[in-house]
């Protein structure tokens, strides 16, 4: 699905345009991410790191992100999960690691 479904749905997410400036280092269970464009290093737990790595492969809708993360975490994609994923996406957006996209961006 990914990019194609972003053209027909509203809430699409992608990694910031400078994704080549993202450098990963992992020390279980956390990941460190250096964002070369901002010069900031971020400590990410497993779920935000999984979401960001998934989005590096291509844009996805909020629904796709919820389904994929729920399956990976072996949990239900319910209202509580939706709130959790939306909160993580908002935090990643605030850190300038992901951005909402329109069909013109994809």
N, C-alpha and C positions, 0 to 999 in steps of 0.2 A: 504494500500500500504506500506508505510514506509520502513522497513528494506528490504523487498524483492525487491522493486524498486531500492534501493541503489546499488544492485548487478549488475544492468544492465545500470545504468546511472552514469555519472561522478561526478557531483557536489553534494555530499552528506554531510550532516552536522549532528553532534551529540554533546551532552554535553560532556565536558571534562571527562576523565575516572574517575576522583575523584568526580563524581556527588553527592555522599553521603556526601561530605563535604560542600555542598551548603545549606545554611540556609536562609530561606526567612522571611521577615517581611514586612507587607504591611500597608501603611498609604495612603489612597486615596488622590490623584490619582496615587501616585508613589509607587514603591516597593524598598526595600532595600535588598541586597543580600550579605551575608557574605560568602566568599570563604575560608574555613578553611585551605586549602592547601597553599594558598598564603598569608593568613592573611589580605586580603583586603576586604573592604566593598564597594559595588557599589550601587549608586542610579540609578534606571532604570525607565524610563517612561513606559507607558502601552504597547506600541508595542514591544520594546525589551524584556520586561518581558514576554509577551505573547509568543514570539518566543522561548525564553529560556525554559519556562514551557512546551511548546509543544514538544520541543526536549528532555526534560527529560523523556517523555513517549516513545521515540524511535527515531532513526535516520530518517531523511527525506531528500529528494532532494530539491534543490533550488526551483524547480517548485512547489513541494508540499507545501513548506513554503509560497510561493507567493500566491497560490490559497487559502490556509487556512486563511492567514492573510487578503487577500482582501475580502473574504467572511465575516470574523468576523468584519471587518471595514466597510462593505457595500460600497466598492469602486471597481473600475475597475482594473483588473490585466493587466495594460498597461505598456508601456516602463518606464514611470515616477515611477510607483509602483515598477517595477523591480529594478530600480536604487536605490530607497529608501531601499528596502529589502536587496539588496547586500551591501549597505553602513552599515546597521545595523549589518548584519552578519560579515562584516569585523571588525567593532568596537568590537563586542562580541568576535571575534577571537583574536583581539589585547589584550583584557582584560583577555585572557586565560579562557574564560567561555564556548566557543564552539570550535570545531575543524572540519576541513574537514576530511572526512573519505574515505577510499577506500573499495572495496568489502572485503578485508581481515580483515578490522576493524569491520565489521558488523556481 
